[in-house]
């Protein structure tokens, strides 16, 4: 709460986003209260996932689009660095994301606590 980072706290965490295929479909299910409606049209849902660290936000979209933002230099996430970043950084974040997407319980806490790039 006071801006200090706790020792042993997560160095990164999983971001998940589900979106509908079109604005019309999105408007037809107004929020979480109509979750059953969303489940019924699950074929039109797309899923993107990412990682948030103290320095970076990294996202992978189902169409292959990748986003990378340096939160220290660009806190409003206006400049996507994915095309100009070191390939090793993209690979490291992508591999970490794959692990976080399939982990469960304590394994996730361990992955979240690993050193961030």
Phi and psi in degrees as GROMACS dihedral restraints (atoms count N, CA, C in turn):
[ dihedral_restraints ]
;  ai    aj    ak    al  type     phi  dphi    fc
    3     4     5     6     1   -94.2    20    10
    4     5     6     7     1     8.0    20    10
    6     7     8     9     1    93.5    20    10
    7     8     9    10     1   -10.7    20    10
    9    10    11    12     1   -81.1    20    10
   10    11    12    13     1   147.4    20    10
   12    13    14    15     1   -93.7    20    10
   13    14    15    16     1   125.4    20    10
   15    16    17    18     1   -73.6    20    10
   16    17    18    19     1   140.2    20    10
   18    19    20    21     1   -67.1    20    10
   19    20    21    22     1   134.4    20    10
   21    22    23    24     1    84.2    20    10
   22    23    24    25     1    -0.3    20    10
   24    25    26    27     1   -78.5    20    10
   25    26    27    28     1   166.0    20    10
   27    28    29    30     1   -59.9    20    10
   28    29    30    31     1   137.5    20    10
   30    31    32    33     1   -93.1    20    10
   31    32    33    34     1   -14.1    20    10
   33    34    35    36     1  -164.3    20    10
   34    35    36    37     1   155.5    20    10
   36    37    38    39     1  -145.6    20    10
   37    38    39    40     1   158.0    20    10
   39    40    41    42     1   -76.3    20    10
   40    41    42    43     1   135.1    20    10
   42    43    44    45     1  -110.3    20    10
   43    44    45    46     1   134.9    20    10
   45    46    47    48     1  -132.4    20    10
   46    47    48    49     1   140.6    20    10
   48    49    50    51     1  -141.9    20    10
   49    50    51    52     1   128.9    20    10
   51    52    53    54     1  -109.1    20    10
   52    53    54    55     1   131.7    20    10
   54    55    56    57     1  -131.0    20    10
   55    56    57    58     1   155.0    20    10
   57    58    59    60     1   -84.0    20    10
   58    59    60    61     1   159.9    20    10
   60    61    62    63     1   -65.9    20    10
   61    62    63    64     1   -28.0    20    10
   63    64    65    66     1  -147.9    20    10
   64    65    66    67     1   164.4    20    10
   66    67    68    69     1   -63.3    20    10
   67    68    69    70     1   -33.2    20    10
   69    70    71    72     1   -65.1    20    10
   70    71    72    73     1   -43.8    20    10
   72    73    74    75     1   -65.9    20    10
   73    74    75    76     1   -39.8    20    10
   75    76    77    78     1   -61.4    20    10
   76    77    78    79     1   -41.6    20    10
   78    79    80    81     1   -69.4    20    10
   79    80    81    82     1   -24.7    20    10
   81    82    83    84     1   -75.7    20    10
   82    83    84    85     1   -13.3    20    10
   84    85    86    87     1  -126.1    20    10
   85    86    87    88     1    86.6    20    10
   87    88    89    90     1   -79.8    20    10
   88    89    90    91     1    76.7    20    10
   90    91    92    93     1    95.9    20    10
   91    92    93    94     1  -174.7    20    10
   93    94    95    96     1   -68.8    20    10
   94    95    96    97     1   -22.7    20    10
   96    97    98    99     1   -64.6    20    10
   97    98    99   100     1   -23.1    20    10
   99   100   101   102     1  -109.0    20    10
  100   101   102   103     1    44.1    20    10
  102   103   104   105     1   -60.3    20    10
  103   104   105   106     1   -35.7    20    10
  105   106   107   108     1   -61.7    20    10
  106   107   108   109     1   -36.8    20    10
  108   109   110   111     1   -63.7    20    10
  109   110   111   112     1   -38.2    20    10
  111   112   113   114     1   -66.3    20    10
  112   113   114   115     1   -38.8    20    10
  114   115   116   117     1   -65.7    20    10
  115   116   117   118     1   -36.6    20    10
  117   118   119   120     1   -66.6    20    10
  118   119   120   121     1   -27.1    20    10
  120   121   122   123     1  -109.6    20    10
  121   122   123   124     1    33.4    20    10
  123   124   125   126     1   -59.7    20    10
  124   125   126   127     1   -24.1    20    10
  126   127   128   129     1   -64.1    20    10
  127   128   129   130     1   -22.6    20    10
  129   130   131   132     1   -95.3    20    10
  130   131   132   133     1     3.1    20    10
  132   133   134   135     1   -82.6    20    10
  133   134   135   136     1   143.0    20    10
  135   136   137   138     1  -120.7    20    10
  136   137   138   139     1   156.4    20    10
  138   139   140   141     1  -127.2    20    10
  139   140   141   142     1   129.4    20    10
  141   142   143   144     1  -125.3    20    10
  142   143   144   145     1   153.3    20    10
  144   145   146   147     1  -139.8    20    10
  145   146   147   148     1   157.7    20    10
  147   148   149   150     1  -158.9    20    10
  148   149   150   151     1  -176.6    20    10
  150   151   152   153     1  -129.3    20    10
  151   152   153   154     1   141.3    20    10
  153   154   155   156     1  -117.8    20    10
  154   155   156   157     1   124.9    20    10
  156   157   158   159     1  -119.8    20    10
  157   158   159   160     1  -179.3    20    10
  159   160   161   162     1   -62.8    20    10
  160   161   162   163     1   -31.9    20    10
  162   163   164   165     1  -101.9    20    10
  163   164   165   166     1   -33.5    20    10
  165   166   167   168     1  -125.0    20    10
  166   167   168   169     1   151.5    20    10
  168   169   170   171     1  -117.8    20    10
  169   170   171   172     1   126.1    20    10
  171   172   173   174     1  -126.8    20    10
  172   173   174   175     1   127.7    20    10
  174   175   176   177     1  -130.8    20    10
  175   176   177   178     1   140.8    20    10
  177   178   179   180     1  -119.3    20    10
  178   179   180   181     1   129.5    20    10
  180   181   182   183     1  -104.7    20    10
  181   182   183   184     1   156.8    20    10
  183   184   185   186     1   -61.9    20    10
  184   185   186   187     1   -24.0    20    10
  186   187   188   189     1   -85.6    20    10
  187   188   189   190     1     5.4    20    10
  189   190   191   192     1    94.5    20    10
  190   191   192   193     1    -7.8    20    10
  192   193   194   195     1   -67.8    20    10
  193   194   195   196     1   135.8    20    10
  195   196   197   198     1  -121.9    20    10
  196   197   198   199     1   139.2    20    10
  198   199   200   201     1  -121.5    20    10
  199   200   201   202     1   139.8    20    10
  201   202   203   204     1  -141.2    20    10
  202   203   204   205     1   122.9    20    10
  204   205   206   207     1  -124.4    20    10
  205   206   207   208     1   137.3    20    10
  207   208   209   210     1   -91.9    20    10
  208   209   210   211     1   107.0    20    10
  210   211   212   213     1   -71.3    20    10
  211   212   213   214     1   -19.4    20    10
  213   214   215   216     1   -74.9    20    10
  214   215   216   217     1   -47.4    20    10
  216   217   218   219     1   -85.0    20    10
  217   218   219   220     1   -25.5    20    10
  219   220   221   222     1  -139.4    20    10
  220   221   222   223     1    69.2    20    10
  222   223   224   225     1   -62.9    20    10
  223   224   225   226     1   -19.7    20    10
  225   226   227   228     1   -92.7    20    10
  226   227   228   229     1     3.3    20    10
  228   229   230   231     1    54.1    20    10
  229   230   231   232     1    55.9    20    10
  231   232   233   234     1   -98.0    20    10
  232   233   234   235     1   -25.7    20    10
  234   235   236   237     1  -115.7    20    10
  235   236   237   238     1   108.8    20    10
  237   238   239   240     1   -75.2    20    10
  238   239   240   241     1   118.4    20    10
  240   241   242   243     1   -96.7    20    10
  241   242   243   244     1     3.6    20    10
  243   244   245   246     1   -57.3    20    10
  244   245   246   247     1   -36.9    20    10
  246   247   248   249     1   -75.7    20    10
  247   248   249   250     1   -20.0    20    10
  249   250   251   252     1  -115.9    20    10
  250   251   252   253     1    -2.8    20    10
  252   253   254   255     1   -74.4    20    10
  253   254   255   256     1   159.2    20    10
  255   256   257   258     1   -58.2    20    10
  256   257   258   259     1   130.1    20    10
  258   259   260   261     1   -56.2    20    10
  259   260   261   262     1   -32.8    20    10
  261   262   263   264     1   -65.5    20    10
  262   263   264   265     1   -33.9    20    10
  264   265   266   267     1   -67.5    20    10
  265   266   267   268     1   -44.9    20    10
  267   268   269   270     1   -61.6    20    10
  268   269   270   271     1   -44.5    20    10
  270   271   272   273     1   -61.8    20    10
  271   272   273   274     1   -44.7    20    10
  273   274   275   276     1   -62.7    20    10
  274   275   276   277     1   -45.2    20    10
  276   277   278   279     1   -67.2    20    10
  277   278   279   280     1   -39.4    20    10
  279   280   281   282     1   -64.2    20    10
  280   281   282   283     1   -43.3    20    10
  282   283   284   285     1   -64.8    20    10
  283   284   285   286     1   -40.6    20    10
  285   286   287   288     1   -62.7    20    10
  286   287   288   289     1   -42.3    20    10
  288   289   290   291     1   -61.0    20    10
  289   290   291   292     1   -45.0    20    10
  291   292   293   294     1   -57.8    20    10
  292   293   294   295     1   -41.8    20    10
  294   295   296   297     1   -65.9    20    10
  295   296   297   298     1   -43.5    20    10
  297   298   299   300     1   -66.3    20    10
  298   299   300   301     1   -32.9    20    10
  300   301   302   303     1   -68.0    20    10
  301   302   303   304     1   -24.6    20    10
  303   304   305   306     1  -113.7    20    10
  304   305   306   307     1     2.0    20    10
  306   307   308   309     1   -77.4    20    10
  307   308   309   310     1   165.9    20    10
  309   310   311   312     1  -141.3    20    10
  310   311   312   313     1   141.7    20    10
  312   313   314   315     1    53.7    20    10
  313   314   315   316     1  -125.6    20    10
  315   316   317   318     1   -61.3    20    10
  316   317   318   319     1   -32.2    20    10
  318   319   320   321     1   -59.5    20    10
  319   320   321   322     1   -38.0    20    10
  321   322   323   324     1   -64.5    20    10
  322   323   324   325     1   -42.4    20    10
  324   325   326   327     1   -60.5    20    10
  325   326   327   328     1   -39.5    20    10
  327   328   329   330     1   -66.5    20    10
  328   329   330   331     1   -43.6    20    10
  330   331   332   333     1   -65.2    20    10
  331   332   333   334     1   -39.8    20    10
  333   334   335   336     1   -66.2    20    10
  334   335   336   337     1   -23.9    20    10
  336   337   338   339     1   -93.0    20    10
  337   338   339   340     1    -5.4    20    10
  339   340   341   342     1   -66.7    20    10
  340   341   342   343     1   162.3    20    10
  342   343   344   345     1   -64.0    20    10
  343   344   345   346     1   132.5    20    10
  345   346   347   348     1   -86.1    20    10
  346   347   348   349     1   148.5    20    10
